[in-house]
Amino acid sequence: MADRIYKSDLTNQEKLLMAIIRVGESYKRIVSSVFRRYGLSFPQYNILRVLNASENKQAKTTTVSKIMLVPPANMTGLAKRLEKNGYILRKSDPNDERATILEITEKGMETLKNIEIDKNKCVKTILEGLTENEIDNLLRGMKMLLKKKIG
């Protein structure tokens, strides 16, 4: 039997946080392969999701940035590439000349629909073996941690 060359010195609390990170990174890696088939990165896909769920299918760049936890400077490049590929429109805000409004296009909405089945298969695979009750409990716990606004 092989000797263990590594013994974790993490507390259970640290192990939990590391497990959360590993699950999140695994999810991101798996679904990113689906998004790449449509020429989208993970953040670009999320911009489309935020816009699709927004009132009138549009939102200010700063609003999308806050929802996604992405620095506003990063949003500019992401939005320009989405616009270039026909997924969104970028418009000046008539009420604030400094602000930009992003609006999802028909192509963007259609792409989200096309991605949905494959993305859902990925989610199902990752969460396989968990009951709805276990998923609900995990989600409640994560929401409690997020409400603490750490960092």
Secondary structure, 3 states (H helix, E strand, C coil): CCCCCCCCCCCHHHHHHHHHHHHHHHHHHHHHHHHHCCCCCHHHHHHHHHHHHCHHHEEEHHHHHHHHCCCHHHHHHHHHHHHHCCCEEEEEECCEEEEEEEEECHHHHHHHHHHHHHHHHHHHHHHCCCCHHHHHHHHHHHHHHHHCCCC
